[in-house]
Amino acid sequence: MELRPHDQAVVNLGGIRKEISIALVDGVQVGDYVIVHVGHAIGVIDPEEAARTLALFAEMQAAEQGPSAGPPPAGSAPGLGEDRGLSRSQGSEAPAVASVGVL
């Protein structure tokens, strides 16, 4: 949305304006989609990938909120935070969460 001095920028993160650092990405311009993690743009992605990622985030949010009542439908995938058959003893870790913003 806006480039600022000292490697700072304002991005739109799902309707929220947030100031972030762009020191880790080269050549970012207003209108670019960036991956934001803990207040820093860590990469630039193309609009098609951004659309897919934002749709996945929306799907994950909907799954987390879940239906208001009743058991999950038969054959449904486990909800967020439910066991997926992996354990830390097997070397798995919780995924890092980032956001996609438009600069």
Phi, psi and omega in degrees: 000326184200132172269139179235164178297164174063043177057038178245155177207162173248129179241161173260114177249090179061039179094356178253128176277129182222135175277133181225166172271139175244019182298335184270356179237138180264140171069020180291141183231159174304133182101345177286149172266132181234149172272127184245129177224125181044048174083010180232134170288126182247358178183160177248136177233155181285160184302324181292317178294321178299317180297317179296317181294316179296323177295320178295317177301317179297319179296319179295319179296318179296320179294323180294320180286326174059174177291154184286337180206158174092159180286160177293152180297151179302137178081006181283156179286155177298149178285170178299136178087352179274161182297130177243017177086005179249149176226158179297331180294341177267008176091003180278151177226157176297139181292146174287142181254133176229172178238158173250125179237158175251127181279000000 
